Amino acid sequence: MTKKNQRPINLDLQTIQFPITAIASILHRISGVITFVFVGVLLWLLSTSLSSPKGFMEAANFIDGWFVKFILWGMLSALFYHIVGGIRHLCQDLGYFEDLESGTKSAQVSFIITGVLALLAGVIVW
């Protein structure tokens, strides 16, 4: 039997522990998809609000609901995380935060900054 066949195989995703840097990277990709999908909704809302005074009232009434405000807050939070994560990745491209320790710290800082921005977005939306 070769050494390749003796490697342990762990396919149980509940037992795999991802490092915070991997979680930050995965969430950055997810936030990018969320942002991309909801840009269409935001453009529709902008177009409706700018079409006429009646369209503006329709858009304002649409945003007035609690559920829509929650969705809007989620979109803004995803956008903020994507921006903060993008800046983090750009810094890594420039040679900063490349080792495990500083990469972990930068991921933690990006989560904290996003949390603060998400709270501010909640205050603005509500």
C-alpha positions in Angstrom: 0.0 0.0 0.0 1.4 3.4 -0.9 1.6 6.3 1.4 -0.9 8.2 -0.7 -3.6 5.7 0.1 -2.9 5.8 3.8 -3.8 9.4 4.3 -6.8 10.1 6.5 -9.9 11.4 4.8 -12.2 13.7 6.7 -15.3 14.5 4.8 -17.4 15.5 7.9 -17.7 19.3 7.5 -18.9 19.7 11.1 -15.5 18.6 12.4 -13.4 20.7 10.2 -12.1 23.9 12.0 -11.5 26.7 9.5 -9.1 29.4 10.6 -10.4 32.9 10.9 -8.5 33.9 7.8 -10.4 31.3 5.7 -13.7 32.4 7.2 -12.9 36.0 6.4 -12.1 35.1 2.8 -15.2 33.0 2.3 -17.4 35.7 3.8 -15.8 38.3 1.5 -16.8 36.2 -1.5 -20.4 35.7 -0.1 -20.7 39.4 0.5 -19.6 40.1 -3.0 -22.4 37.9 -4.4 -24.9 39.5 -2.1 -23.8 43.0 -3.2 -23.9 42.0 -6.9 -27.4 40.5 -6.6 -28.9 43.5 -4.7 -27.3 46.2 -6.8 -30.2 45.5 -9.3 -32.8 46.0 -6.5 -31.1 49.3 -5.5 -30.9 50.5 -9.1 -34.6 49.7 -9.6 -35.4 51.6 -6.4 -33.3 54.6 -7.5 -34.9 54.6 -10.9 -38.4 54.5 -9.4 -37.7 57.3 -7.0 -36.3 59.5 -9.7 -39.0 58.8 -12.3 -41.6 61.2 -10.9 -43.0 62.6 -7.7 -45.4 59.7 -7.6 -42.5 57.3 -8.2 -40.6 58.9 -5.3 -43.6 58.3 -3.0 -43.9 54.7 -4.2 -40.2 54.1 -3.4 -40.6 55.8 0.0 -43.6 53.7 0.9 -41.7 50.6 -0.2 -38.8 51.3 2.1 -41.1 52.2 5.0 -41.8 48.6 6.0 -39.8 46.9 8.8 -38.8 43.8 6.6 -37.6 46.0 3.8 -35.5 48.1 6.2 -34.0 44.9 7.5 -33.1 43.7 4.0 -31.7 47.1 3.2 -29.6 46.9 6.4 -28.3 43.5 5.4 -27.4 44.8 2.0 -25.5 47.7 3.5 -23.8 45.4 5.9 -22.7 43.1 3.2 -21.4 46.0 1.1 -19.5 47.4 4.1 -17.9 44.0 4.8 -17.0 43.6 1.1 -15.3 47.0 1.1 -13.4 46.4 4.3 -12.4 42.9 3.2 -11.4 44.2 -0.2 -9.1 46.8 1.5 -7.7 44.0 3.6 -7.0 41.9 0.4 -5.4 44.9 -1.3 -3.1 45.3 1.6 -2.2 41.7 1.4 -1.4 42.2 -2.3 1.0 44.9 -1.3 2.8 42.5 1.0 1.2 43.3 4.3 -0.5 40.8 6.6 0.8 37.8 4.8 2.0 35.7 7.7 -0.6 33.8 9.8 -0.4 36.0 12.9 -0.8 39.3 11.2 -3.4 37.8 8.8 -5.4 36.6 11.8 -5.2 40.1 13.4 -6.2 41.8 10.2 -9.2 39.5 9.8 -10.3 40.2 13.4 -9.9 44.0 12.8 -12.0 43.7 9.6 -14.8 42.0 11.5 -14.7 44.7 14.2 -14.7 47.5 11.7 -17.6 45.9 9.8 -19.5 45.5 13.0 -19.2 49.2 13.8 -20.2 50.1 10.2 -23.2 47.7 10.4 -24.4 49.3 13.6 -24.1 52.8 11.9 -26.0 51.4 8.9 -28.7 50.2 11.3 -29.0 53.7 12.9 -29.2 55.3 9.5 -31.8 52.9 8.1 -34.0 53.0 11.2 
